[in-house]
Amino acid sequence: MARRPDGYHLIESVVQTVSLHDTLTLEPIPEGLVLEIDDPGLPKGPDNLVWKAAEALQARLPHGPRGARIWLEKRIPQGAGLGGGSSDAAATLVGLGRLWRMELREPELLGLAASLGSDVPFFLTGGTALLTGTGTDVTPLPDLTGFEILIVFPGAPISTREVYSRVVAPLTSALKISSMPRFSHTPEDGLPREVETWVRAGNALEPYACALCPAIGRIKERLQAAGASAASMTGSGSAVFGIFRSAAAAEKARADLDLSGFTIMRSVPINRQDYRRRVTND
């Protein structure tokens, strides 16, 4: 079905954590919340997912009020389909849980994450994973590493809600990612075969996002012309990523891309263990 009775769409998507990241710094204060962000275009109050995550934890504090001052350094573009807000929310849950010495069981933490957003639970896990249902069902997959990524953001944020509101066909009928073959080895050129297979399977949201931001199609074509093994839109857009077999190939493509005015970010995949270490700062 295209949409559940509650309005949510069912998805089937392979996702990957990468080295592009925001930075959160947390400091205890007696009570209340203070959120500072280096991007003046983002809300610093209850409309921000970081704030919502902090409030959700505060409501579960067993021994009186505690507060926090939170600094958020943004590097992940807003409205790009890169999960910036969701990853910040997940990191807030983990970080404040430790700062306030809360002993949250994993099911409780996952429930809090799911209440904040469909892809927030994934950012408690990281690595390579398959998201199903509304996105809250996370199945870890063998980590995929050993390739380079260029992410291109056209500077035109897209609302996830608006993209999904345009969807008129099921999002899981064509891809069937869960039934795709799993490869047990990496070819000599270093690029895991799963990466090309899954990226070339496509993003079912892309046609709907392209109607809102036509530059998506142009970016995808330019990345492929610059040597990307495969390219696709990120999440619900509007960023597009291309995968490359080596750092040299990615850097050459970055220099050759004729995309004046767009933001081009080079990145690499982060495996599950390294991701958890970065989030918890262990």
Buried (B, 14 or more C-beta within 10 A) or exposed (E): EEBEEEEBBBBBBBBBBBBBBBEBEBEEEEEEBBBEBEEEEBEBEEEBBBBBBBEBBBEEEEEEEBBBBBBBEBEBBEBBBBBBBBBBBBBBBBBBBEBBEBEBEEEEBBBBBBEBBBBBBBBBBBBBBBBBBBBBBBEEBEBBBBBBBBBBBBBBBBEBEEBBEEBEEBBBEEBEBEEBEEBEEBEEEEBBBBBBBBBEBBBBBBBBBBEBBEBBBBBBEBBBBBBBBBBBBBBBBBBBBBBBBBEEBBBBBBEEBEBEEBEBBBBBBBBBEBBBEBBEEE
